[in-house]
Amino acid sequence: MEHLKEQRVHSVFEKISGQYDFMNNVISFKQHTRWRNDTMKRMAVKEGSQALDVCCGTGDWSIALAKAVGASGSVTGLDFSQNMLEVGKKKVSELRCTNVKLIHGNAMELPFPDNTFDYVTIGFGLRNVPDYLQVIREMHRVVKPGGKVVCLETSQTTTPVVKHVFRFYFSVVMPFLGKLLAKSYSEYSWLQESAGEFLDRNELKTLFEEAGLSHVTVKPYTFGTAAMHMGIKQT
């Protein structure tokens, strides 16, 4: 079952890579950028740090992290869709981000030694992996003691009215926009499925703690339709 999910997700992102950034802005009304900016403020990234961006996609968070860590720091972005990485590499090259490296890899089995990074992030990627806890455990493993593991992801709102609107938007409007603007109805149907099946923010907080992270803070955004989770690896 896990293998099937992995194959399907890979196929989706390989196909939509060219329209991904444009569609992200349309679907979230550019809110995803605002959420990420707020998350970055809360992270308080120090210059000269080493950061890893898991499921980096087309590299937007990797690039934001690169600006924060500065020339003396470095950022590695990892994704298993080669097509998404190619879009990201083009961006990195155009922006001359010399401190960013984008590599092909699997979030379930990160190819890094223990205690390597000061910050490990995942943005709108956790819901697409076969085993949420396994990925958070891997993020916990590769972050240094005292380092931060941060997830920004869609979430399940608890407000009844918003919940119905959100469900309608994701199940009807989003796939329609995908078909209209990106010619990818089935791919955007999958993205709404994965968002609809994902954990609520309290369940995800529990997983963070189960993976060994402490002082887990949660910040909901836009009526709880997205949330940031940040945990610290114990020293």
N, C-alpha and C positions, 0 to 999 in steps of 0.2 A: 504493500500500500504506500509506504513512504517513498519507495523507488518511483512509483507511478506519479506521485505528487511532484517529485523532483523533475521528472521528465516533462510533465505538463508545464510547470513553471518555467523551465528552461526554454521550451518551445515558444511560450507566450512572449518572454522578454527578447528572445532572438528576433521575433517578428516585429514587435512594436518599437524597437530601439530608436528608429529614425524619428518617430513622432512622440516619443516618451516625454521629453521636456515640455513641448507645446501642450500636450494633452494634460499633463500634470497641472500646468497653470490654469487651463480651462476648467478642469474637474474640481480643483480645490479653490477656485477663485483667487489663486496666488497666495492662499492662506498658508500653504506648506512652507513658504519662504519666511513668513512672519513667525511661525512656530519654531522653525530652526534657529532664527536669529535670537529669539528669546531663550531657547535651550542653550545656545552658545554663551549667552550672558551668564546663565546659571552655572555653566561649566567652569567659567573663569579660567580659560586655557592660558597656561604660562608659556612665554616665549622660550624657545629652545627645547620644547617637549617633543616626544615621539608619540605619534598618534596612528591608530589603525581604524579605518572606516570599513566595516563589514557590510557586504551586499551594497557596495558603493554605487552600483548602477552607472549613470552617466557622469558621476564624479562631483556633483554640486557640493555635497557636504565635505568631501575630501578637499576641495578647493577652498572652502570657507575655513576649514581647519588649518590648511597650509598658510593662509594669511595670518591666522592667530598665532601659530607657532613661530612664524618668521623664518628668515634665512638660516638661522642657527638650528632650527628644528627640522623634522621630517614627517611626512605623512605617507602611509601606504593605504591604498584603496584596493579592496579585494571583491571580486564578483565572479559568478560562474557563467555569465553570459558574455561571450566574446564580442558580440555585436554592440552591447551596451558599453563595454570597455572601450571599443573603438571610438564611439561617440565621445566618451570621457577623455580619451587620450588627445583627441583633436582639440577639445576645449583647453586642456592643460597646456598643450603646445601653443595655442593662440594667446593664452594669458601669460605665457612664459613662467609657469609655476615650476621652477627647477627643483623644488623640494617635495614634489609629489611623484609617487610611483604607483601606477595602477597595474595590478597583477590578476591573473586568472587563478581562481581557487574556490574551494568549497567551505562555506561557513560552518558546516558540521564537523570539519576536521581542519582547523586552521594550521597552516604550515609554518608555525613560528614556535620558538622555545618558550617555556614558562617565563613569566615576569619580564616581558620585552617592552611593553608600551606604557606610557603615562595615562593615555586616554584610549578607550575602545568604544566606537560608536556603531549604531545600526539605525538607519533611517528608512522607514516604510519597507523593510525587508524581512523582518522577523515573521510576519504573518505568512510569508511565502515558503518558509523552510519546513521540512518534514517533522522536525522535533524541536520545539521552542526551547525546552530546558537544555537539551544538548548544546545548542548554539550559545545560550547564555553561560553555560559551564565553560565552554571553549573561550568565550570572551573573558570570563573570570580568570581562567588559567593563564592567558597571555598578557594580562594587565599586571603592572608592578604592584607590590604591596603599597597601599595608600593611593593607588591610581583609581580612576573613575571609569565605570561601565555605564554607557548612556544609550537609551533606546527612545526614539521618537516614532510613534506609530498610530495608526487609526485605532479607535477604541469604541467600546459599546457605551453609548450614552444611557443614563438611567432616567432621564426626563421623558415621560411617555409620549408627549406631543412631538418632541424633537426626534425621538426614536422612530416614530412612524414616518416622519418627513425624510429622515436620513435613510431609512430602509427603501422608501420609494425612489429617492434620488439615486441610491447605489444600484438598485435592481432594475430600474426602468430608464431613468435619464442618462446615467453614466454609460451603459452599453449602447444606447441610442447615439450619444455623442461620439462614442468610439467608432460606430459604424459610419456616421455622417462625416466626421472630420479625419478619421484615421483608417477608414475602411477595415476595421478590426472588431466586429461585433462580438465574436466568441471570446477574443482575448480580454476585452473589457468586461464581459460577463464573468470571466474567471476572476478578475481583480475585485469585482464587487462581491463575489462568493467568498473570497479569502478574507475580505474586510468584515463581511457579515458573520463569518464563523470565528473570528478572532476573539481573544479573551477580553474581559473587562479590565479596568485598571487595577482593581484589587487582586484579581487572579494573577495578573502579570507581576504585581509587587511580590506576591507569595513565591512565584518562580524565581525572582531575583534573589530572595532570601534563601530559598532552597539551594540555589547555585553557590551560596556562600558569601553573597554580598551583604554588607551592613549599611546602616544609616540610609536606607532606600527612601528617596524623596520622589513624590509623584506630583506632576503639574498637569491638570487637564486643560485643554484648549477648545474653544468654540463649542460650548454646551456639552463638553465631554466627548465630542466626536473624534478627538485625537488626544494623545497624552504623552508626556515625557516621563520616563523612569530613569533615575540616576542612583547608582549604588557605588559604594567604596569597598575595595578589597582590603581586608584587615591586614594590619602590619604585624 
